[in-house]
Amino acid sequence: MPNNSTILSRRELLKSAGLGALALSGIFGASHRAYAKNAQHVVVIGGGIGGATFAKYMRFADADVKITVIEPNKEYITCLRTNDVMVDLHTLDELTFSYDTLRNNYGIQFLFDSVSDVDFDKKQVRTKQGEKLSYDKLVVSPGIDFRFEDYEGLSAEIANTQLPHAYKAGPQTLLLRDQVQSMPQGGVFVMSPPAGEFRCPPGPYERASMFAEWMQRHNPTGKILILDPKNTHSKYGPFRKGWERLYGFGTDNSMIDWLALDEGGKVTQVDPKRKLVKTENGTEIKYDACNVIPNQRAGKIAQHLGLTDASEWCPVNRNTFESEIHQHVYVLGDSTIADAMPKSGNAANTQAKVAAKAIAAELKGETPGNAIFSNVCFSLVGSRYGISISAIYEVRDGLIKPKGQSAGVSPIVDSPAQAALEAVYQKNWHRTFVKDVFG
Ligand SMILES: Cc1cc2nc3c(=O)[nH]c(=O)nc-3n(C[C@H](O)[C@H](O)[C@H](O)COP(=O)(O)OP(=O)(O)OC[C@H]3O[C@@H](n4cnc5c(N)ncnc54)[C@H](O)[C@@H]3O)c2cc1C
């Protein structure tokens, strides 16, 4: 069994404990790398987009550092493109990635376990299964948690069984797919996007779009009603233009209706037994299928470790992503406060690269430089109709802001070729993006 204070290399483990590789593989996703005894140790909590990218780019930045990722699941399913899974354009299998390449080609160790606590004074991580790992630098990229308490009648249990948010990829993705696809003809699908900061700001509107396209073919008299706790949303103009072109938005026959906050769109209560939601102004709305995507905050472990502030997100130094609360601890991805950057996989990926460079510099006693980030978020309004939002970001006055005139959304033009090409770019981008993270 591994030593209690540090993770040893696989070779050391085999020698000291006399265990076969088979026995070890249940605990560690072993890499084939032997580390120097005095190698510095970077421990990563979470093998999602932020954590996996970080581990790989940490290896690029420092060939000798010991890197261990702690992650409960042996495979990662991307949320990216799960809106396609719901309309049968992808399977979850196609969105599932193993850690084999990171392990075998980059010498990164994986411990398939959950972190339960960290002793910041001792610089030691503890896991659910009782492992203890010492670190020189700790990276935390645990994604999001949901504020179910903002909705009367909603809980994690109800989301798992009756009202899937489907905002973490997995069984809920398939449950929502099945619920919408089995609605009666002419049925109503109610969607409630989150308020405040949340993962993938265009995600709910892409989801509505993909279901609208599916319903045009399979349930043409059905309706999608978006009850929004906001008065606007990401890519507002391009989504509307697409909805007008594809789904009759704004006409009496529109497949999609959208009720803004000021029009009474905020859902405050759910009643899955009676299949209705209640809005802030007391209106009850019946549904045949329903997708409440709850308000969000930093991943549970980030909250538990005290890495969050009053906003329930994690404040960080924007040039390094080191926590403003705990030294030698870095927070990446959706859990962080990243100002103008959206909570996207692409943002987590670019933040991870910045943090890897900064940590490599610090481990060598050097001062990290200034960060530059980039992000592009593609969304589909239909399977052949893409739109995007993108920007390059820099740190100015301590905050992450778009650099110069780099920020922009897809222009609203009358050429159908523009949207068709963006749908193709989206597919190509996704293919290379997941290779950058896991390949
Ligand atoms: C429908 C949808 C569509 C999307 N489409 C896009 C897109 O097209 N482009 C894009 O850029 N982004 C997209 N996103 C957003 C993207 O999925 C997230 O922004 C991204 O996954 C954030 O990365 P992360 O590392 O912060 O969190 P995650 O990728 O969620 O990773 C967190 C990891 O931490 C692990 N973890 C949690 N707690 C612990 C613990 N205690 N111990 C150990 N491990 C732990 C989890 O198991 C998980 O693997 C989409 C999201 C959704 C919901």
The ligand as an SDF file (V2000), in Angstrom:
LIG
                    3D

 53 58  0  0  0  0  0  0  0  0999 V2000
  -24.5890   21.0870  -21.8460 C   0  0  0  0  0  0  0  0  0  0  0  0
  -23.2050   21.6200  -21.7550 C   0  0  0  0  0  0  0  0  0  0  0  0
  -22.5000   21.9100  -22.9110 C   0  0  0  0  0  0  0  0  0  0  0  0
  -21.2170   22.4410  -22.8330 C   0  0  0  0  0  0  0  0  0  0  0  0
  -20.5620   22.7310  -23.9910 N   0  0  0  0  0  0  0  0  0  0  0  0
  -19.3530   23.3210  -23.9440 C   0  0  0  0  0  0  0  0  0  0  0  0
  -18.6750   23.6800  -25.1490 C   0  0  0  0  0  0  0  0  0  0  0  0
  -19.1640   23.4590  -26.2570 O   0  0  0  0  0  0  0  0  0  0  0  0
  -17.4740   24.2950  -25.0420 N   0  0  0  0  0  0  0  0  0  0  0  0
  -16.8890   24.5380  -23.8420 C   0  0  0  0  0  0  0  0  0  0  0  0
  -15.7790   25.0950  -23.8130 O   0  0  0  0  0  0  0  0  0  0  0  0
  -17.5090   24.2050  -22.6700 N   0  0  0  0  0  0  0  0  0  0  0  0
  -18.7090   23.6060  -22.6880 C   0  0  0  0  0  0  0  0  0  0  0  0
  -19.3350   23.2480  -21.5170 N   0  0  0  0  0  0  0  0  0  0  0  0
  -18.7310   23.6300  -20.2160 C   0  0  0  0  0  0  0  0  0  0  0  0
  -17.6660   22.6420  -19.7150 C   0  0  0  0  0  0  0  0  0  0  0  0
  -18.1910   21.3500  -19.6250 O   0  0  0  0  0  0  0  0  0  0  0  0
  -17.1610   23.0800  -18.3380 C   0  0  0  0  0  0  0  0  0  0  0  0
  -16.9460   24.4640  -18.3250 O   0  0  0  0  0  0  0  0  0  0  0  0
  -15.8760   22.3520  -17.9800 C   0  0  0  0  0  0  0  0  0  0  0  0
  -16.1410   20.9860  -17.8460 O   0  0  0  0  0  0  0  0  0  0  0  0
  -15.2480   22.9090  -16.7150 C   0  0  0  0  0  0  0  0  0  0  0  0
  -14.0840   22.1810  -16.3720 O   0  0  0  0  0  0  0  0  0  0  0  0
  -13.7110   21.9660  -14.8220 P   0  0  0  0  0  0  0  0  0  0  0  0
  -12.3970   21.2940  -14.7960 O   0  0  0  0  0  0  0  0  0  0  0  0
  -13.9030   23.2340  -14.0900 O   0  0  0  0  0  0  0  0  0  0  0  0
  -14.8570   20.9740  -14.2850 O   0  0  0  0  0  0  0  0  0  0  0  0
  -15.2110   19.4970  -14.7660 P   0  0  0  0  0  0  0  0  0  0  0  0
  -14.8460   19.2790  -16.1680 O   0  0  0  0  0  0  0  0  0  0  0  0
  -16.6390   19.2880  -14.3570 O   0  0  0  0  0  0  0  0  0  0  0  0
  -14.2900   18.5710  -13.8870 O   0  0  0  0  0  0  0  0  0  0  0  0
  -14.4370   18.4750  -12.4940 C   0  0  0  0  0  0  0  0  0  0  0  0
  -13.8670   17.1190  -12.0530 C   0  0  0  0  0  0  0  0  0  0  0  0
  -13.6210   17.1680  -10.6590 O   0  0  0  0  0  0  0  0  0  0  0  0
  -13.9430   15.9180  -10.0980 C   0  0  0  0  0  0  0  0  0  0  0  0
  -14.1610   16.1140   -8.6520 N   0  0  0  0  0  0  0  0  0  0  0  0
  -15.1580   16.8170   -8.0510 C   0  0  0  0  0  0  0  0  0  0  0  0
  -15.0220   16.7440   -6.7110 N   0  0  0  0  0  0  0  0  0  0  0  0
  -13.9100   15.9880   -6.4640 C   0  0  0  0  0  0  0  0  0  0  0  0
  -13.2580   15.5540   -5.2670 C   0  0  0  0  0  0  0  0  0  0  0  0
  -13.7350   15.8410   -4.0410 N   0  0  0  0  0  0  0  0  0  0  0  0
  -12.1450   14.7880   -5.3810 N   0  0  0  0  0  0  0  0  0  0  0  0
  -11.6400   14.4610   -6.6190 C   0  0  0  0  0  0  0  0  0  0  0  0
  -12.2300   14.8530   -7.7610 N   0  0  0  0  0  0  0  0  0  0  0  0
  -13.3500   15.6090   -7.7040 C   0  0  0  0  0  0  0  0  0  0  0  0
  -15.1840   15.4900  -10.8850 C   0  0  0  0  0  0  0  0  0  0  0  0
  -15.3950   14.0820  -10.8100 O   0  0  0  0  0  0  0  0  0  0  0  0
  -14.8440   15.9780  -12.2850 C   0  0  0  0  0  0  0  0  0  0  0  0
  -14.2300   14.9710  -13.0760 O   0  0  0  0  0  0  0  0  0  0  0  0
  -20.6110   22.6720  -21.5600 C   0  0  0  0  0  0  0  0  0  0  0  0
  -21.3140   22.3410  -20.4020 C   0  0  0  0  0  0  0  0  0  0  0  0
  -22.5980   21.8320  -20.4900 C   0  0  0  0  0  0  0  0  0  0  0  0
  -23.3240   21.4830  -19.2230 C   0  0  0  0  0  0  0  0  0  0  0  0
  1  2  1  0
  2  3  1  0
  2 52  2  0
  3  4  2  0
  4  5  1  0
  4 50  1  0
  5  6  2  0
  6  7  1  0
  6 13  1  0
  7  8  2  0
  7  9  1  0
  9 10  1  0
 10 11  2  0
 10 12  1  0
 12 13  2  0
 13 14  1  0
 14 15  1  0
 14 50  1  0
 15 16  1  0
 16 17  1  0
 16 18  1  0
 18 19  1  0
 18 20  1  0
 20 21  1  0
 20 22  1  0
 22 23  1  0
 23 24  1  0
 24 25  2  0
 24 26  1  0
 24 27  1  0
 27 28  1  0
 28 29  2  0
 28 30  1  0
 28 31  1  0
 31 32  1  0
 32 33  1  0
 33 34  1  0
 33 48  1  0
 34 35  1  0
 35 36  1  0
 35 46  1  0
 36 37  1  0
 36 45  1  0
 37 38  2  0
 38 39  1  0
 39 40  1  0
 39 45  2  0
 40 41  1  0
 40 42  2  0
 42 43  1  0
 43 44  2  0
 44 45  1  0
 46 47  1  0
 46 48  1  0
 48 49  1  0
 50 51  2  0
 51 52  1  0
 52 53  1  0
M  END
$$$$
